[in-house]
Amino acid sequence: MTQHKNLIKITALALALSAGMGTVADADTVIEAGKHHFVFYRDHNIYYAPDSHTYYWLDNGRWQTGAVLPEEERVYATNGVDVVLDTDRPYERHDYVVSHYRDYQPATTTTVERRSDDGGMVTTTTTTTKHRYVYYGDHDIFFSPETKTYFWQSDGRWQSGSALPVDMMPYVRSGGTAIELDTVRPYERHDYVVTHYRHHDD
């Protein structure tokens, strides 16, 4: 009789464990591997995921999601900032996003009208986002005040992070040239920067 009761307990325990493992497996599949893109509307803490066409917003201190924003929130979904996160739930990194992107400079739009060959008017609109950096030319180090991120080379590859390796810190204690680029990855314009700013450090 005792053995029969023990067998029932063991069976019940095994079922509970297997159910629990199933829950964990399901939870692990929620977040996809890779990077997740969002547009962050910083003035009102709204996120939009272009890939899934989903909005995320705060309502009475709780995060909500949906395919459309509440009507009273829609007016605020302008002049967003592109961010890339390691989760498909951007509110999980909200403190990080606020500290790194709240002071981000929005894109500037330039509209030019000119007369075409047939006498009509042609309007060209160009949108350019300028990103500010401090460039330390002696050691090819970039610092973004907007996102508080450093960019540097290691073994021929560009690295980025909120802090430099310890051995590089002395190189950014003085000097540096303030520059503006049209990319969030300043090393993409490295050749241009070297040509124009390498010898311009203070």
KAZI-V847659 format. One line per field, one symbol per residue. burial: b if it has 24 or more other C-alpha atoms within 12 Angstrom, else e. A space follows every 50 residues. Layout:
# KAZI-V847659
burial->???
This chain:
# KAZI-V847659
burial->eeeeeeeeeeeeeeeeeeeeeeeeeeeeeeeeeeebbbbbbbeebbbbbe eeeebbbeeeeeeebeeeeeeeeeeebebbbbbbbeebbbbeebeebbeb bbebbbeeeeeeeeeeeeeeeeeeeeeeeebbbbbbbeebbbbbbbbbbb bbeeeeeeebeeebeeeeeeebeeebbebbbeebbbbeebeebbeebbee be
